[in-house]
Amino acid sequence: MEKYKVGVIGGTGMVGQRFVTLMENHPWFELAVIAASPRSAGKTYEGAVGGRWAMDTPIPQQAKNMVVMNAEADVEKIASMVDFVFSAVDMKKEEIKALEEAYARHECPVISNNSAHRWTEDVPMVIPEVNPEHIKVIEAQRKRLGMKRGLIAVKSNCSIQSYVPALHPLRGFGLERILVCTYQAISGAGKTFESWPDMVDNVIPYIGGEEEKSEQEPMKVWGRVENGVIVNAVKPAITAQCLRVPVSNGHTAAVFVDFEKVPPMDEMKAIWAEYRGRAQELKLPSAPEQFLHYFEEPDRPQVRLDRGLGNGMTISIGRLRPDTQYDYKFVCLSHNTLRGAAGGAVELAELLCAEGYIVKA
């Protein structure tokens, strides 16, 4: 098949770097443009990244000598060169909203890793295995913004992707009350141990805005499309506490849950093992064959052993047991820069292409 031409705006940051690596040898997508801030524009990608390359693999050969464009000044030119863009820019929220709308109005679909548009009522915030039906709100968004093929779609915060996927297939039992504590990797802050030595042998019990996102974003993901907007769910009640821990990649979540109708543990494990989402039905290139994997071992999942499961796109679950205050408690793990960031956005783009919302220009 002829590949979709893709741009990465904000390509020099950690998530942008991950997007660039994921485009290497992608069966559907081909990297055509890298754009960033004015200080990087005009340089080769290798020169713009300099000593800040944070991935485990080398800079892809195709990207090394690409000349970085200006993400803000070159909107019209970039939009004419690609079929869609991934957005991973580091700017103020209102500036991000305006920039992403500018690309969309130039009939360039935007798949964003940023939080700026997560609460725009007609912008879908999608985990492809959980709420793929939300993409139909794009029709109302296009009408509002006067677009034919432009769109904005976003992925959710990395923290909720460690536990919402495990809870989602259990909603039939009535999720009543959830307490979650997340233990989040330093790459979620765009850092490595070299750039953040203060995190070595340390835990920081505060991540700005993260607890609010962890409590509120599931309500949109579990909401419904009605009259051209996404109406948030009103249940379950969620309380969250988020800590930064000395881990390079991988967000762990300790989950406590109450149900209206308490399911047997064996039934919960069977539901997790059998669950398949729309991404698996469509056989999207980035979708893991097994979305949810339960470990019976008492000391799993572990970050170093399990974050790469399913090419970093599988959610790992373990330690399911009754609790003294809640019905059950268990532990989850996700790879935060793959499933939780760039990889989740790439899978969302694949969904939008497969469902006909992104077409070749």
Wavefront OBJ file of the C-alpha trace (Angstrom):
o trace
v 0.000 0.000 0.000
v 1.030 3.604 -0.515
v 2.027 4.939 2.881
v 0.508 7.939 4.633
v 2.942 10.867 4.823
v 3.382 11.926 8.431
v 4.719 14.993 10.225
v 5.929 15.187 13.817
v 5.605 18.651 15.350
v 7.588 18.996 18.527
v 9.939 16.328 17.205
v 12.985 17.158 19.339
v 11.467 16.462 22.797
v 11.314 13.019 24.378
v 7.839 12.115 23.095
v 8.673 13.619 19.705
v 11.787 11.442 19.577
v 9.649 8.414 20.345
v 7.310 9.327 17.463
v 10.311 9.557 15.134
v 11.551 6.092 16.162
v 8.064 4.590 15.761
v 7.850 5.838 12.181
v 10.929 3.831 11.232
v 9.701 0.799 9.253
v 6.043 1.450 10.127
v 3.937 -0.519 7.616
v 1.395 2.279 7.044
v 3.202 5.527 7.872
v 6.233 7.309 6.438
v 7.984 10.211 8.154
v 7.918 13.220 5.819
v 8.381 16.246 8.110
v 9.905 17.009 11.494
v 9.080 20.412 12.963
v 10.011 22.075 16.221
v 10.673 25.481 17.779
v 12.427 28.352 15.967
v 15.705 27.525 17.742
v 15.751 24.089 16.089
v 14.333 25.108 12.694
v 16.835 25.038 9.853
v 19.106 22.485 11.510
v 19.353 18.835 10.615
v 17.380 16.662 13.005
v 20.601 15.136 14.336
v 22.018 18.617 14.906
v 18.817 19.903 16.518
v 18.603 17.014 18.965
v 22.306 17.254 19.728
v 23.239 15.409 22.896
v 19.596 15.198 24.003
v 18.720 11.968 22.198
v 16.986 9.942 24.929
v 15.946 6.746 23.116
v 17.637 3.358 23.558
v 18.015 2.990 19.794
v 20.020 5.324 17.503
v 18.391 8.175 15.582
v 16.735 6.557 12.546
v 18.888 6.985 9.459
v 16.026 8.530 7.489
v 15.522 11.233 10.123
v 19.150 12.196 10.778
v 19.586 14.586 7.878
v 16.009 15.845 7.623
v 15.946 19.628 7.985
v 13.733 20.637 10.896
v 10.922 23.011 9.979
v 9.318 25.710 12.138
v 6.201 24.195 13.746
v 4.519 27.605 14.120
v 5.668 29.601 11.088
v 5.436 26.768 8.540
v 1.921 25.494 9.276
v 0.590 25.952 5.751
v 3.667 24.410 4.102
v 3.776 21.450 6.485
v 0.043 20.830 6.024
v 0.594 20.633 2.251
v 3.371 18.038 2.647
v 1.680 15.469 4.880
v -1.502 13.466 5.335
v -1.553 14.156 9.087
v 0.684 15.231 11.968
v 1.492 14.008 15.448
v 1.674 16.847 17.980
v 4.131 16.719 20.873
v 4.964 20.413 21.232
v 6.112 21.969 24.496
v 4.244 25.268 24.761
v 1.641 27.000 26.902
v -1.760 25.308 26.791
v -3.554 28.108 24.928
v -0.725 28.288 22.385
v -0.971 24.537 21.802
v -4.739 24.745 21.304
v -4.323 27.544 18.764
v -1.513 25.740 16.910
v -3.363 22.438 16.680
v -6.485 24.216 15.452
v -4.382 26.018 12.842
v -3.187 22.703 11.417
v -6.708 21.256 11.493
v -8.142 24.327 9.720
v -5.509 23.808 7.022
v -7.189 20.404 6.517
v -4.354 18.570 8.261
v -5.523 16.005 10.838
v -3.801 16.323 14.222
v -3.230 13.422 16.594
v -2.021 14.995 19.802
v -0.082 13.776 22.788
v -0.751 17.101 24.527
v -3.385 17.816 27.171
v -4.538 21.144 25.700
v -7.589 19.787 23.826
v -8.488 16.904 26.157
v -11.453 18.818 27.562
v -12.705 20.272 24.279
v -16.192 18.722 24.086
v -16.018 17.614 20.460
v -12.387 16.404 20.538
v -12.257 12.644 21.128
v -9.797 11.413 23.778
v -9.348 7.811 22.749
v -7.748 4.612 23.945
v -8.482 2.489 20.839
v -9.245 -0.681 22.837
v -11.529 1.183 25.248
v -13.599 3.930 23.588
v -13.091 3.809 19.793
v -16.722 4.872 19.240
v -15.837 8.401 20.411
v -14.173 9.151 17.069
v -17.628 9.699 15.536
v -17.762 13.068 17.350
v -15.239 14.241 14.739
v -18.132 14.861 12.355
v -19.483 17.568 14.708
v -16.002 18.978 15.270
v -15.476 19.342 11.516
v -18.794 21.130 11.197
v -17.904 23.531 14.023
v -14.475 24.374 12.594
v -15.557 24.342 8.934
v -13.238 21.485 7.940
v -13.550 18.676 5.412
v -10.615 16.412 6.282
v -8.980 18.241 9.194
v -9.522 16.973 12.729
v -8.070 16.973 16.232
v -7.956 13.774 18.256
v -6.021 13.266 21.465
v -4.768 10.443 23.626
v -5.356 10.457 27.348
v -2.870 11.097 30.128
v -0.225 8.393 30.508
v -1.175 7.676 34.130
v -4.746 6.538 33.411
v -3.590 4.104 30.727
v -1.990 1.982 33.415
v -5.300 1.198 35.166
v -8.358 2.284 33.120
v -7.827 -0.513 30.539
v -7.913 -3.129 33.321
v -11.083 -1.660 34.841
v -12.905 -1.115 31.549
v -13.949 -4.729 30.821
v -15.311 -4.977 34.381
v -17.809 -2.129 34.007
v -20.629 -4.624 33.596
v -20.332 -5.379 37.316
v -20.844 -1.683 38.150
v -17.682 0.195 39.096
v -18.628 2.116 42.237
v -15.492 3.425 43.916
v -11.824 3.417 42.891
v -8.688 4.390 44.751
v -5.486 4.415 42.709
v -1.878 5.193 43.569
v 0.458 5.595 40.600
v 4.232 5.246 40.663
v 5.402 7.099 37.584
v 8.650 6.957 35.611
v 10.873 9.980 35.102
v 10.453 9.816 31.312
v 6.914 11.026 31.961
v 8.542 14.345 32.849
v 10.707 14.201 29.721
v 13.751 13.313 31.802
v 16.524 10.743 32.012
v 18.685 10.006 35.037
v 21.489 11.952 33.351
v 19.335 15.070 33.065
v 17.637 14.603 36.459
v 20.237 13.317 38.945
v 18.038 14.431 41.856
v 15.744 11.482 41.064
v 18.418 8.882 41.755
v 17.633 7.191 45.100
v 14.573 9.402 45.503
v 10.770 9.488 45.400
v 8.864 12.750 44.876
v 5.250 12.604 46.154
v 3.965 15.297 43.790
v 3.436 15.600 40.030
v 1.721 18.863 39.131
v -1.821 18.362 37.833
v -1.462 14.596 37.600
v -3.898 13.617 40.320
v -6.638 15.809 38.842
v -6.060 14.253 35.405
v -6.047 10.759 36.884
v -9.384 11.358 38.599
v -11.166 13.280 35.840
v -9.987 11.938 32.480
v -11.538 8.467 32.937
v -14.920 10.228 33.121
v -14.479 11.463 29.552
v -13.085 8.151 28.300
v -16.124 6.371 29.802
v -18.530 9.044 28.568
v -20.824 8.940 25.531
v -21.240 10.902 22.309
v -24.507 12.835 22.340
v -25.650 15.773 20.174
v -22.178 16.366 18.770
v -20.278 16.428 22.071
v -18.861 13.921 24.537
v -20.919 13.788 27.732
v -18.804 12.658 30.665
v -19.681 9.653 32.801
v -20.728 10.404 36.382
v -19.484 7.133 37.920
v -17.319 5.666 39.341
v -15.885 7.919 42.051
v -12.097 8.002 41.677
v -9.454 9.302 44.052
v -5.788 9.251 43.026
v -2.343 9.871 44.432
v 0.603 10.135 42.024
v 4.280 9.739 42.878
v 7.415 10.156 40.776
v 9.763 7.201 41.293
v 13.344 6.420 40.146
v 12.356 4.357 37.091
v 13.331 5.221 33.504
v 10.156 3.963 31.764
v 6.996 2.333 33.085
v 4.084 3.547 35.198
v 2.841 1.208 37.937
v -0.600 1.587 39.515
v -1.957 0.104 42.754
v -5.721 -0.156 42.271
v -8.494 -0.641 44.848
v -12.054 -1.108 43.585
v -15.633 -1.555 44.826
v -18.372 -3.036 42.610
v -22.162 -2.896 42.677
v -22.130 -6.650 42.034
v -18.885 -8.272 43.165
v -17.490 -10.650 40.514
v -15.544 -13.829 41.369
v -11.787 -13.454 40.915
v -11.633 -16.290 38.372
v -14.251 -14.520 36.269
v -12.266 -11.258 36.376
v -9.121 -13.056 35.194
v -11.050 -14.767 32.400
v -12.511 -11.445 31.259
v -9.048 -9.902 31.146
v -7.635 -12.843 29.193
v -10.454 -12.851 26.637
v -10.856 -9.101 26.165
v -10.313 -7.788 22.645
v -10.936 -4.229 21.515
v -11.613 -2.630 18.148
v -7.853 -2.280 17.636
v -7.468 -6.067 17.780
v -10.490 -6.613 15.523
v -8.941 -4.332 12.907
v -5.475 -5.844 13.431
v -3.930 -2.398 13.696
v -0.133 -2.560 13.298
v 0.574 -1.175 16.787
v -2.148 -3.140 18.581
v -0.853 -5.998 20.741
v -2.487 -9.348 20.165
v -3.032 -9.607 23.939
v -4.172 -6.209 25.246
v -4.417 -7.254 28.918
v -2.033 -9.797 30.417
v -2.524 -11.191 33.922
v 0.476 -12.576 35.814
v -0.195 -15.302 38.390
v 3.264 -14.889 39.942
v 3.038 -12.964 43.249
v 5.920 -10.622 42.341
v 4.702 -9.513 38.902
v 4.292 -7.315 36.961
v 7.734 -5.773 37.339
v 8.843 -2.686 35.444
v 12.142 -4.033 34.139
v 10.703 -7.402 33.138
v 7.270 -6.494 31.808
v 7.068 -2.921 30.472
v 8.049 -4.122 26.980
v 5.286 -6.729 26.720
v 3.476 -6.511 23.380
v 6.116 -4.071 22.109
v 5.281 -1.834 25.041
v 1.566 -1.739 24.178
v 0.194 -4.454 26.491
v -1.203 -3.611 29.937
v 0.142 -5.953 32.603
v -1.945 -6.895 35.656
v -1.128 -8.883 38.772
v -1.701 -9.477 42.498
v -5.519 -9.586 42.333
v -6.833 -10.294 45.818
v -9.618 -9.305 48.236
v -9.089 -6.169 50.300
v -10.195 -5.271 53.828
v -11.638 -1.862 52.809
v -12.536 -2.414 49.127
v -13.824 -5.466 47.285
v -10.525 -6.101 45.485
v -7.057 -4.714 44.949
v -4.546 -5.383 42.160
v -1.487 -3.915 40.443
v -1.124 -2.699 36.847
v 1.801 -1.638 34.660
v 2.053 0.225 31.349
v 4.942 1.571 29.297
v 4.392 5.302 29.641
v 6.144 6.576 26.497
v 4.784 3.776 24.305
v 1.235 2.791 25.353
v 0.944 5.953 27.466
v 2.264 8.472 24.945
v 3.610 8.141 21.402
v 2.651 4.495 20.874
v -0.922 5.145 21.974
v -1.126 8.122 19.616
v 0.239 6.051 16.716
v -2.381 3.369 17.406
v -5.054 6.094 17.486
v -3.848 7.361 14.102
v -4.045 3.813 12.762
v -7.635 3.561 14.034
v -8.578 6.849 12.355
v -7.051 5.662 9.069
v -8.719 2.253 9.248
v -12.125 3.832 10.011
v -11.810 6.349 7.147
v -11.394 9.547 9.188
v -7.875 10.151 7.863
v -7.490 9.846 4.111
v -4.529 10.557 1.889
v -4.393 14.184 0.781
l 1 2 3 4 5 6 7 8 9 10 11 12 13 14 15 16 17 18 19 20 21 22 23 24 25 26 27 28 29 30 31 32 33 34 35 36 37 38 39 40 41 42 43 44 45 46 47 48 49 50 51 52 53 54 55 56 57 58 59 60 61 62 63 64 65 66 67 68 69 70 71 72 73 74 75 76 77 78 79 80 81 82 83 84 85 86 87 88 89 90 91 92 93 94 95 96 97 98 99 100 101 102 103 104 105 106 107 108 109 110 111 112 113 114 115 116 117 118 119 120 121 122 123 124 125 126 127 128 129 130 131 132 133 134 135 136 137 138 139 140 141 142 143 144 145 146 147 148 149 150 151 152 153 154 155 156 157 158 159 160 161 162 163 164 165 166 167 168 169 170 171 172 173 174 175 176 177 178 179 180 181 182 183 184 185 186 187 188 189 190 191 192 193 194 195 196 197 198 199 200 201 202 203 204 205 206 207 208 209 210 211 212 213 214 215 216 217 218 219 220 221 222 223 224 225 226 227 228 229 230 231 232 233 234 235 236 237 238 239 240 241 242 243 244 245 246 247 248 249 250 251 252 253 254 255 256 257 258 259 260 261 262 263 264 265 266 267 268 269 270 271 272 273 274 275 276 277 278 279 280 281 282 283 284 285 286 287 288 289 290 291 292 293 294 295 296 297 298 299 300 301 302 303 304 305 306 307 308 309 310 311 312 313 314 315 316 317 318 319 320 321 322 323 324 325 326 327 328 329 330 331 332 333 334 335 336 337 338 339 340 341 342 343 344 345 346 347 348 349 350 351 352 353 354 355 356 357 358 359 360 361
